[in-house]
Amino acid sequence: MAMTKRLPAGVVHSVPADLRKALVSDPVARTKWEDITPLARNEWICWVISVKKPETRKQHVERVRTELKEGMRRPCCWPGCPHR
């Protein structure tokens, strides 16, 4: 079952539950996620977890899913993960 298959993480960050759920539930987004580098995954994860408001985080999770499917490999217009 797809839910039990390991989802690759980033360089520093692990995949948070809300992002994992969004990616696992969308086979196309998951395939795109698995195709990007660990550093790129790290950028997406940090972009999601760096926001303070729950509603903004939900928007970021959805944008990861949709923007990966549109071919984006990293979050646009973001200075990057300060943790690496």
Steps between C-alpha positions, in 0.01 A plus 500: 500500500629849413441634853762268648772564240775726627484858378846653449585792727724803471862551599419643844122473534271200512166514322229633737176304526281753316736521203548122499122452484466743208781337303400140567139573399608636159699252288619765253622734774667208676685399185620858453608510869702183456663647188643814663825509695516467880611865513194608300273292725663666798412842356133406455477352851662803663274731298196314640615488864631857512157667505323586825127491420326164447301636204820618329658161559201329337545729199869415482433126515251532216742715299775239538264240358377710209828674416691171488242377251552817295870420478644727769795341676541754784285767666501822301613833645619359833853554635539132587540281804716663766556161668738350244 
